[in-house]
Amino acid sequence: MNHCFVSAMITQSFLRPWLANGIDIPQMKTILLALLFVCVTPVLASAPAHYTGRESCAECHEEEVAQWSGSHHDLAMQEVTPETVLGNFDDASLGHYGISSRFFRSGDRFMVRTEGPDGKLQDYEIAYT
């Protein structure tokens, strides 16, 4: 149901006794402002967020960007390329809690074979490093 419609219904129910007995203008302004806020907030909140890039941060946070640049956090979400993948994907194995996972290449793709949500071994492509 539309937020504005619900807000209008609640406001009408709330105002009905006051309208019958008279309502003063400051109270009416406050109630209408609250109604407007309830109607507009979901519209503003539903606007898609987007990444503005490190350049926009650096305008005000030069020192922080300098410290962050090249750090593990900076490099954590790079797209997978032979230059960005630092791990051993030459059929390397890792055992952990009785599960043996294997890291390998399939053509240009970097893959890991490990236990899936169903408990069976599955191949997963690495998307980010």
Secondary structure, 3 states (H helix, E strand, C coil): CCHHHHHHHHHHHHHHHHHHHCCCHHHHHHHHHHHHHHHHHHHHHCCCCCCCCHHHHHCCCHHHHHHHCCCHHHHCCCECCCCCCCCCCCCEEEEECCEEEEEEEECCEEEEEEECCCCCEEEEECCEC
